[in-house]
Amino acid sequence: MNEMNFVKPLIHLNQVTFAYSESTVLEKVDLKIHEKDFIGVIGPNGGGKTTLLKLILGLIQPSSGKIYFREDLPRHKRPIGYLPQVKHLDRKFPITVLDVVRSGSMMRPYPFLNKSEEKEAAMQLLNNTGIGHIYNKAIGELSGGQMQRAFLCRALISDPKVLILDEPDTFVDTHFEGELYERLKTLNEQMAIVLVSHDVGTISMYVKTIACVNKTLHYHPSNQITMDDLSVYNCPLQIITHGEIPHTVLKKHHSHD
């Protein structure tokens, strides 16, 4: 990669608006995701956080505005890993843990040489996350934490430049939550991370910057934010503090549903 590419953003949302029928969900959003960014995305329910992720993933297209991808990111197989919310996953789907992980390799820009190499890479990821011993289990038999590990492995097998996580701290045990954030901190040395979370008190200890999303997007170039900042950003959610025991202060607000 040449030096010019390194300073250009991996992904650039430029004046992006998205609407369902007559209802505008996101309006004139500007966001740049650079190499090794770690962006925490916060905002009220219905504020447009999940819609923002869908736009970046290419699952939906902007009503107006443009999304630019750096020239070295392939158009049809962009190396973006995605960890969805486990509550939205179909536990009845007949697929094993190993097959879940291997399915993520379809998005690799450079495919594995053969199925044996693909399986070896999948097993290595599973072993690294401590669930290699259940590789042959059906996903419906897994706990929330085990399922999160499996789908994190699925996201990583594509060797992503950007890793996107949609509220990964939902329905998982406290032990795995701490383990996950420490792992993300290590992964951030290799890739950019975009993390949506309602638990801003926790993520503030790991993210580098914060994007407040409530129809519009305000980018905060720090992981420390005050109630005054949130008020200015029209994102009255929670105060983020640093210390041994993070705490939050809730405030009444209106969201765009």
N, C-alpha and C positions, 0 to 999 in steps of 0.2 A: 504494500500500500504506500502510495507516495505521500509526502508531507502535507500537500494541499488537501488530500482526502481526509486526513486525520483531523484537521481543524473544521471541516464541513460537518454539519449535523448528519447523523444517520437518518433521521426522519424529521421533516419539517411540516407542521400543520400551519398553513398560511390563510388567515381569514376564513376559517372553515365554519360553515353553518350547516346544521342538520335539523330537519323537521319531519315529523310524522303527520301527514295530511296538513292540517292548518296549525298544528301545535309545534312551535319551535323548541327544540330540546337544548341545542347548543347554538350559540350565536357569535360569529366572528372570532373564533378561537385561534390564538397564535401560540404555538409550542414548538420548541426545538429540543430534540433528544440527541445528545452528543455521546461519543465514546466514554464509557465508564461513568455516565451519569447514574445517580440513584435518586429517582424522583418519587416522593410520596404524594399520592393523589387523595385529597380529602374533599368532603362536601356533604350536604344533606341528602337524604334519600330522595330520589327523583330529580336530583340536580344535574344529572347527565354524565356521571362517572363511567358507567358501563357503556353508554353510547360512545364516549370518547375512546374506550378500548376497542370497541367494534370497528370504529373508523380506522384506527391504527393497524388493526389486524386485517383490514380489507373486507370484513364481513358485510359492511354497508358502505355506501358511497356518499360523499358530501352533497347536500342540496346546492351549495355554492362554496367557492374557495377551492384550494388545491392542497393535496398532500404529496410532498416530494420525498423520494427515497434516494439515498446517495448512490452514485453511479455503480459502485461495486456490489450493491445488493441486487441479486437476480430478481427479475420482474415476477416470474411465475412461482419461484420457490424462495421467497424471502426468508432469511434465517431469523425468524422471530419465534421464540418459545412462549407458550401460553399455558398458564396454570389457572383453570376455571374454578369457580366456587363448587365445592364438593356437593353442596345441597342440590345442585342442578344436574347432577350426574345420574344416569339410569343404572341403578344397582342390579336390575334384572337382566341387563344385557349379557349374553353368554360369552364372556371373554376373560382370559387369564391375565394375571398381573404382567407376565412377560410379554404377552401380545399387546397389552396396552402400551407398554414402553416402546416396543418395536414399531407400533403404528406411527409414532412421532418421526421416524426416520424418513417418511415420505416427503417431509419438508426440507431435508438436507439438500443444499445446493450441489454438494458433491456426494453422490450415493456411495454406500458401502460396496466393496468389491464383490461380496457374496453374502448369502444368508448366515453363514457361519460367523463372519466378521461382525455382522449386525447383531447376532445373538450374544456374542462375546461382549460387545460394547454395552448392550442392554443389561447383561448380568453384572458387569462391573459397576454400572450406575446403581443398580439395586443393592449390591453388596455395600457400596459406599454410603448408602442411606439406611443400612441396617435391616433391609427386608428381602435380601437375596434368598432366604430360606423359604419364603412363601411365593416364589416366582410362579408356581403352578396353580395357585389358588384363584378362584373366580373373584372378580372385584366385588361382587355382592356379599362376600364373606368378610370383607375387610372393615376395620375400624376407620373412623374419620382420619386419624393421623396416618394410618397405613395407606389409605387411599390418596392422601395428599402427597406422601412420599412417592407413590407409584406415578402420579401424574406430573410431579416435578421431574422425575426421571424421563418421562415421555417428552416433556418440554426441552430437556437438556440434550437428548440424543440427536436433536437436529443441529447441534453445535451453533446455537443462536448468537447473533450479535446483540440482540435485545431480548430480555426476558420480561414478560408481562404477567403479573399476578393479581387476580381479582379477589380481594378479601381472603387471603390464605389463612387467616387466623380464625375463620368461622368453623365451628364444629370440630375443632381439634383440641387435644389435651394440652395443658400448660407446658408440660415437658417438651413436647414436639414443637410447640410454638417458639420457645427459646432456642431450640436446636435449629429450627428453620431459619430464624433471623441471623444466627451466627453463620450458617451456611451461605445465606445470601450475601453477607458481608464479604466472604471469601470469593464467591462467584463474581462479585462486583469488580474484582481485580481483572477479570477477563471480559466482562460484558456490561452493557448498560441495563439498568433495571427500572421498571415502572411498576410501582406497588400501590394498589388501591386498598385502603383500610379505613375502618371506622375507629380503630384503636390508635389514635394519633399520639397518645402518650407513650406507647411502646415504640412505634416506628420512628419517632423523633430521635431516638437513640441510634438509629441505623441509617436513615436516609440523609442525603446531602442537601436536597432542596425540596420545596413543597409547591404543588399546584393546587390551588383552591378552585373547585368547580361547582358553580351554581348557575347554570345556563351560560354564563360567560366564564372565562378562565383567567385567573390571576396567578402569575408565577412569582414565587417568593424565593429569592436566591440564597436561602439559608434553611437550616432545620429548626431554627428557633423563631417562634412567632408569638405575637401578643394578641390580646383581645382587641386592641385598637386596630392592629393589622387586619384581623378577620372582619371587623366591622367595615373597614374601608374596602375590603375585597368582596363585600356582600356574601360572606361565608361564615355566619355566626354559628360556629359549631362547638369547638373545644379549645381551651388554652393548653398549649403544649409546654411542659416544663421539664427540666433536666434535674436529676438527682437520684438518690438511691431508690426512692419510691415515687415514680411519676404519678401525677394526679391531674384531673381535669375539672373544669368548671363548665356546666351546661347552661345554655341560655335559650330562651324561646326564639323560634325562628319560623319563617314561612319558606317552604320549598316549592319548586316547580315540578308538579307531578304530571 
